[in-house]
Amino acid sequence: MKYTAQKWIFSVILIALAGGEVMSQRMYNYERRQLRSPKYDFKIVHFGFELGVNYYDFKIEHVSTLQNIQDIQNTLYSVEAQSQPGFTLLLISDLRLTNFLNLRFTPGISYTQRDMVFDVFNDQAADFFVVRRQVESTFIELPMYLKFRGKRVGNSRPYIFGGGKYLIDMASKEKVEDPRLFRIKRFDFAYEFGFGMDFYFDFFKFSPQIKATYGLRNVMVTDDTIYTEGITNLNTRAILISFQFE
């Protein structure tokens, strides 16, 4: 009886091992069949486009005591920027450097609007009022950055990236002399970084991503109004949520 039981247990183990080997081979073959675009990452150059929603804003540095900023009737008390959602369209050109590193150039266009809001105290009326200046921008963007990719797992691959870009604001009114406008400069430099995930399909690659932009130049155009006298530095800030198709 003891010998029969041991033989039965040994037979069950052999069957389980054989079944496991068959299942493993089937899973391996299934994964190989399901792996989409397996040679995509070995292309030296490829192209695509990017669509996204941007939130451009300003980083404001103002004088230590705004209440000292006055004109004949008004005193400046506070200043802030309010961002509005905008639209971005970029073209993608990608150069493979190594298995984990790519160089990318993504020129394109972005439309956005930012509102400068000033709280002002009127001495004659002895009351506060709000002054709002709309800053509309249509940027031609020229970004170049390095993309660091992780190891591909199945049909997905994480990545991070960073680099710099040059911005040309085609809607800038830098040269327009009008006290009703809050003017910004036409050209700007920025660095940006972000992260995302590549998802592989049979005929294309889809990549959602998030990136942040930090302007390096003071873009404010000074004039003779209290609205610019209270600001010492004005830098571009932005967040972009986008989807790439390559």
Sine and cosine of phi, psi and omega as CSV:
sin_phi,cos_phi,sin_psi,cos_psi,sin_omega,cos_omega
0.00,0.00,-0.70,0.72,-0.01,-1.00
-0.89,0.46,-0.66,0.75,-0.01,-1.00
-0.91,0.41,-0.63,0.77,-0.01,-1.00
-0.90,0.43,-0.66,0.75,0.01,-1.00
-0.90,0.43,-0.69,0.73,0.02,-1.00
-0.89,0.46,-0.64,0.77,0.02,-1.00
-0.90,0.43,-0.62,0.79,-0.01,-1.00
-0.92,0.39,-0.70,0.71,0.01,-1.00
-0.89,0.46,-0.67,0.74,0.00,-1.00
-0.89,0.46,-0.64,0.77,0.02,-1.00
-0.91,0.42,-0.65,0.76,0.02,-1.00
-0.89,0.45,-0.67,0.75,0.02,-1.00
-0.88,0.47,-0.69,0.72,0.02,-1.00
-0.88,0.48,-0.68,0.74,0.01,-1.00
-0.90,0.43,-0.67,0.75,0.00,-1.00
-0.90,0.43,-0.67,0.74,0.02,-1.00
-0.90,0.43,-0.67,0.74,0.01,-1.00
-0.90,0.43,-0.67,0.75,0.03,-1.00
-0.91,0.43,-0.64,0.77,0.03,-1.00
-0.90,0.44,-0.63,0.77,0.02,-1.00
-0.90,0.43,-0.65,0.76,0.02,-1.00
-0.91,0.42,-0.70,0.72,0.00,-1.00
-0.90,0.43,-0.65,0.76,0.02,-1.00
-0.88,0.47,-0.68,0.73,0.01,-1.00
-0.91,0.42,-0.64,0.77,0.03,-1.00
-0.91,0.42,-0.67,0.74,0.03,-1.00
-0.90,0.44,-0.65,0.76,0.01,-1.00
-0.89,0.46,-0.72,0.69,0.02,-1.00
-0.90,0.44,-0.61,0.79,0.02,-1.00
-0.90,0.43,-0.70,0.71,0.01,-1.00
-0.90,0.43,-0.61,0.79,0.03,-1.00
-0.90,0.43,-0.64,0.76,0.02,-1.00
-0.93,0.37,-0.55,0.84,-0.08,-1.00
-1.00,0.08,-0.19,0.98,-0.02,-1.00
-0.93,0.36,0.89,-0.46,-0.09,-1.00
-1.00,-0.06,0.62,-0.78,0.03,-1.00
0.71,0.71,0.85,0.53,-0.09,-1.00
-0.90,0.43,-0.39,0.92,-0.03,-1.00
-0.98,-0.18,0.13,0.99,-0.11,-0.99
-0.87,0.49,-0.69,0.72,-0.09,-1.00
-0.95,0.31,-0.09,1.00,0.01,-1.00
-1.00,-0.10,-0.01,1.00,0.08,-1.00
-0.94,0.35,0.68,-0.73,0.01,-1.00
-0.95,0.30,-0.69,0.72,-0.01,-1.00
-0.72,-0.69,0.68,-0.74,0.17,-0.99
-0.52,-0.85,0.22,-0.98,-0.14,-0.99
-0.74,-0.67,0.22,-0.98,0.03,-1.00
-0.05,-1.00,-0.30,-0.96,0.06,-1.00
-0.56,-0.83,0.28,-0.96,-0.09,-1.00
-0.70,-0.71,0.75,-0.66,0.06,-1.00
-0.87,-0.49,0.64,-0.77,-0.03,-1.00
-0.32,-0.95,0.20,-0.98,0.10,-0.99
-0.95,-0.32,0.81,-0.58,-0.02,-1.00
-0.94,-0.33,0.45,-0.89,0.11,-0.99
-0.78,-0.63,1.00,-0.01,0.04,-1.00
-0.99,0.12,0.60,-0.80,-0.03,-1.00
-0.56,-0.83,0.01,-1.00,0.09,-1.00
-0.85,-0.53,0.64,-0.77,0.26,-0.97
-1.00,-0.05,0.86,-0.50,-0.12,-0.99
-0.95,-0.31,0.79,-0.62,0.19,-0.98
-0.91,-0.42,0.86,-0.52,-0.04,-1.00
-0.88,-0.48,0.15,-0.99,0.00,-1.00
-0.90,0.44,0.37,-0.93,-0.12,-0.99
-0.90,0.44,-0.58,0.81,-0.01,-1.00
-0.80,-0.60,0.99,-0.16,-0.03,-1.00
-0.91,0.41,-0.47,0.88,-0.07,-1.00
-0.91,0.42,-0.21,0.98,0.08,-1.00
-0.99,0.13,-0.15,0.99,0.02,-1.00
-1.00,0.04,0.95,-0.32,-0.09,-1.00
-0.66,-0.75,0.43,-0.90,0.26,-0.97
-0.87,-0.49,-0.42,-0.91,-0.10,-1.00
-0.89,0.46,-0.65,0.76,-0.10,-1.00
-0.86,-0.51,-0.29,0.96,-0.19,-0.98
-0.87,-0.49,0.49,-0.87,0.07,-1.00
-0.81,-0.59,0.77,-0.64,-0.01,-1.00
-0.99,0.14,0.77,-0.63,-0.04,-1.00
-0.92,-0.38,-0.55,0.83,0.01,-1.00
-0.37,-0.93,0.39,-0.92,0.05,-1.00
-0.58,-0.82,0.68,-0.73,0.03,-1.00
-0.50,-0.86,0.32,-0.95,0.04,-1.00
-0.93,-0.37,0.64,-0.77,0.05,-1.00
-0.85,-0.52,0.81,-0.59,-0.05,-1.00
-1.00,-0.02,0.47,-0.88,0.08,-1.00
-0.83,-0.56,0.54,-0.84,0.02,-1.00
-0.92,0.40,0.62,-0.78,0.03,-1.00
-0.78,-0.63,-0.14,-0.99,-0.11,-0.99
-0.79,-0.61,0.65,-0.76,0.00,-1.00
-0.76,-0.65,0.70,-0.71,0.11,-0.99
-0.75,-0.66,0.85,-0.53,-0.05,-1.00
-0.78,-0.63,0.51,-0.86,0.15,-0.99
-0.98,-0.18,0.57,-0.82,-0.11,-0.99
-0.90,-0.43,0.78,-0.62,0.22,-0.98
-0.80,-0.60,0.80,-0.60,-0.17,-0.99
-0.81,-0.58,0.75,-0.66,0.05,-1.00
-0.89,-0.45,0.86,-0.52,0.01,-1.00
-0.98,0.21,0.84,-0.54,0.04,-1.00
-0.99,-0.14,-0.74,0.68,0.06,-1.00
-0.62,-0.79,-0.08,-1.00,0.04,-1.00
-0.90,0.43,-0.38,0.93,-0.08,-1.00
-0.83,-0.56,0.11,0.99,-0.08,-1.00
-0.66,-0.75,0.76,-0.65,0.03,-1.00
-0.77,-0.64,0.53,-0.85,0.13,-0.99
-0.97,-0.26,0.77,-0.63,-0.10,-0.99
-0.79,-0.62,0.63,-0.78,0.10,-0.99
-0.81,-0.58,0.86,-0.50,-0.14,-0.99
-0.78,-0.63,0.95,0.30,0.02,-1.00
-0.95,0.31,0.46,-0.89,0.02,-1.00
0.04,-1.00,-0.34,-0.94,-0.09,-1.00
-0.70,-0.71,0.59,-0.81,0.05,-1.00
-0.73,-0.69,0.68,-0.74,0.11,-0.99
-0.91,-0.42,0.70,-0.72,-0.01,-1.00
-0.40,-0.91,0.26,-0.97,0.08,-1.00
-0.67,-0.75,0.69,-0.72,0.09,-1.00
-0.80,-0.60,0.62,-0.79,0.01,-1.00
-0.94,-0.35,0.80,-0.60,0.13,-0.99
-1.00,-0.07,0.83,-0.56,-0.09,-1.00
-0.88,-0.47,0.83,-0.56,-0.04,-1.00
-0.88,-0.48,0.78,-0.62,0.15,-0.99
-1.00,-0.06,0.84,-0.54,-0.12,-0.99
-0.79,-0.61,0.65,-0.76,0.07,-1.00
-0.97,-0.25,0.82,-0.57,0.02,-1.00
-1.00,-0.06,0.88,-0.47,-0.07,-1.00
-0.92,0.40,-0.58,0.81,-0.04,-1.00
-0.94,0.33,-0.68,0.73,0.01,-1.00
-1.00,0.06,-0.18,0.98,-0.03,-1.00
0.81,0.59,0.71,0.70,-0.04,-1.00
-0.46,-0.89,0.35,-0.94,0.04,-1.00
-1.00,0.01,0.48,-0.88,0.18,-0.98
-0.56,-0.83,0.30,-0.95,-0.08,-1.00
-0.94,-0.35,0.74,-0.67,0.09,-1.00
-0.93,-0.36,0.81,-0.59,-0.02,-1.00
-0.87,-0.49,0.78,-0.62,0.04,-1.00
-0.86,-0.50,0.85,-0.53,0.04,-1.00
-1.00,0.10,0.73,-0.69,0.05,-1.00
-0.88,-0.48,0.98,-0.18,0.03,-1.00
-1.00,-0.07,0.69,-0.73,-0.02,-1.00
-0.71,-0.70,0.65,-0.76,0.17,-0.99
-0.84,-0.54,0.98,-0.19,-0.12,-0.99
-1.00,-0.03,0.73,-0.68,0.36,-0.93
-1.00,-0.02,0.89,-0.46,-0.08,-1.00
-0.96,-0.27,0.68,-0.73,0.02,-1.00
-0.79,-0.62,0.98,0.22,-0.03,-1.00
-1.00,-0.01,0.55,-0.83,0.16,-0.99
-0.65,-0.76,0.75,-0.66,-0.07,-1.00
-0.43,-0.90,0.20,-0.98,0.06,-1.00
-0.98,-0.20,0.68,-0.73,0.01,-1.00
-0.93,-0.38,0.88,-0.48,0.00,-1.00
-0.98,-0.20,0.89,-0.46,-0.09,-1.00
-0.97,-0.26,0.61,-0.79,0.10,-1.00
-0.99,0.13,-0.12,-0.99,0.00,-1.00
-0.97,0.25,0.68,-0.73,0.03,-1.00
-0.95,0.31,0.74,-0.67,0.06,-1.00
-0.83,-0.56,0.95,-0.33,-0.07,-1.00
0.90,0.43,-0.86,-0.51,-0.03,-1.00
-0.93,-0.36,0.48,0.88,0.03,-1.00
-0.63,-0.78,0.40,-0.92,-0.03,-1.00
-0.40,-0.92,0.87,-0.49,0.00,-1.00
-0.98,0.20,0.35,-0.94,0.04,-1.00
-0.40,-0.92,0.36,-0.93,0.19,-0.98
-0.78,-0.63,0.33,-0.94,-0.01,-1.00
-0.45,-0.89,0.31,-0.95,0.03,-1.00
-0.27,-0.96,0.48,-0.88,0.00,-1.00
0.08,-1.00,-0.40,-0.92,-0.02,-1.00
-0.73,-0.68,0.24,-0.97,0.05,-1.00
-0.49,-0.87,0.39,-0.92,0.02,-1.00
-0.93,-0.37,0.75,-0.66,-0.05,-1.00
-0.88,-0.48,0.69,-0.73,0.09,-1.00
-0.85,-0.52,0.90,-0.44,-0.01,-1.00
-1.00,0.01,0.97,-0.23,-0.04,-1.00
-0.96,0.30,-0.27,0.96,0.01,-1.00
-0.99,-0.16,0.12,0.99,-0.03,-1.00
-0.90,0.44,0.66,-0.75,0.07,-1.00
-0.93,-0.36,0.65,0.76,-0.07,-1.00
-0.83,0.55,-0.60,0.80,-0.08,-1.00
-1.00,-0.07,0.00,1.00,-0.04,-1.00
-1.00,0.06,0.84,-0.54,0.02,-1.00
-1.00,-0.02,0.99,-0.15,-0.02,-1.00
-0.48,-0.88,0.91,-0.42,-0.03,-1.00
-0.91,0.41,-0.22,0.98,0.02,-1.00
-0.99,0.12,-0.11,0.99,-0.03,-1.00
-0.97,-0.23,0.54,-0.84,0.24,-0.97
-0.96,-0.27,0.94,-0.34,-0.18,-0.98
-0.99,-0.16,0.58,-0.82,0.10,-0.99
-0.81,-0.59,0.33,-0.94,-0.08,-1.00
-0.96,0.28,0.38,-0.93,-0.10,-0.99
-0.97,0.24,-0.56,0.83,-0.10,-0.99
-0.91,-0.41,0.54,-0.84,0.01,-1.00
-0.50,-0.87,0.44,-0.90,0.10,-0.99
-0.87,-0.50,0.56,-0.83,-0.03,-1.00
-0.48,-0.88,0.37,-0.93,0.21,-0.98
-0.90,-0.44,0.47,-0.88,-0.03,-1.00
-0.56,-0.83,0.41,-0.91,0.03,-1.00
-0.47,-0.88,0.30,-0.95,-0.01,-1.00
-0.08,-1.00,-0.20,-0.98,-0.02,-1.00
-0.49,-0.87,0.31,-0.95,0.01,-1.00
-0.17,-0.98,-0.20,-0.98,-0.03,-1.00
-0.61,-0.79,0.77,-0.63,0.10,-1.00
-1.00,0.03,0.75,-0.66,0.10,-1.00
-0.87,-0.49,0.81,-0.58,-0.11,-0.99
-0.99,-0.10,0.72,-0.70,0.09,-1.00
-0.83,-0.57,0.05,-1.00,-0.11,-0.99
-0.90,0.44,-0.59,0.81,-0.11,-0.99
-0.85,-0.52,-0.02,1.00,0.00,-1.00
-0.31,-0.95,0.15,-0.99,0.07,-1.00
-0.87,-0.50,0.73,-0.69,-0.04,-1.00
-0.91,-0.42,0.76,-0.65,-0.12,-0.99
-0.68,-0.73,0.98,-0.22,0.20,-0.98
-0.98,0.21,0.59,-0.81,-0.02,-1.00
-0.42,-0.91,0.29,-0.96,0.08,-1.00
-0.77,-0.64,0.73,-0.69,0.05,-1.00
-0.64,-0.77,0.44,-0.90,-0.01,-1.00
-0.88,-0.47,0.60,-0.80,-0.01,-1.00
-0.86,-0.51,0.70,-0.71,0.01,-1.00
-0.79,-0.61,0.93,-0.37,0.02,-1.00
-0.95,0.30,0.57,-0.82,-0.05,-1.00
-0.97,-0.25,-0.21,0.98,-0.11,-0.99
-0.95,-0.32,0.59,-0.80,0.16,-0.99
-0.96,0.28,0.94,-0.35,-0.15,-0.99
-0.99,-0.10,-0.01,1.00,-0.04,-1.00
-0.97,0.25,0.66,-0.75,0.12,-0.99
-0.98,-0.18,0.88,-0.47,-0.04,-1.00
-0.97,0.22,0.50,-0.87,0.10,-0.99
-0.62,-0.79,-0.27,-0.96,-0.08,-1.00
-0.99,-0.13,0.36,0.93,0.00,-1.00
-0.98,-0.21,0.32,-0.95,0.02,-1.00
-0.93,0.36,-0.28,0.96,-0.08,-1.00
-0.96,0.29,-0.43,0.90,0.08,-1.00
-0.98,-0.22,-0.38,0.93,0.00,-1.00
-0.92,0.40,-0.44,0.90,-0.01,-1.00
-0.99,0.10,-0.10,1.00,-0.05,-1.00
-0.93,-0.36,0.79,-0.61,0.03,-1.00
-0.99,-0.12,-0.45,0.89,-0.03,-1.00
-0.44,-0.90,0.65,-0.76,-0.03,-1.00
-0.68,-0.73,0.91,-0.42,-0.05,-1.00
-0.87,-0.49,0.53,-0.85,0.03,-1.00
-0.97,0.25,0.68,-0.73,0.14,-0.99
-0.72,-0.70,0.56,-0.83,-0.01,-1.00
-0.38,-0.92,0.49,-0.87,0.17,-0.99
-0.83,-0.56,0.72,-0.69,0.00,-1.00
-0.82,-0.57,0.81,-0.58,0.13,-0.99
-0.95,-0.30,0.90,-0.44,-0.18,-0.98
-0.68,-0.73,0.21,-0.98,0.02,-1.00
-0.73,-0.68,0.82,-0.57,-0.03,-1.00
-0.97,-0.26,0.62,-0.79,0.07,-1.00
-0.80,-0.60,0.87,-0.49,-0.05,-1.00
-0.77,-0.63,0.00,0.00,0.00,0.00
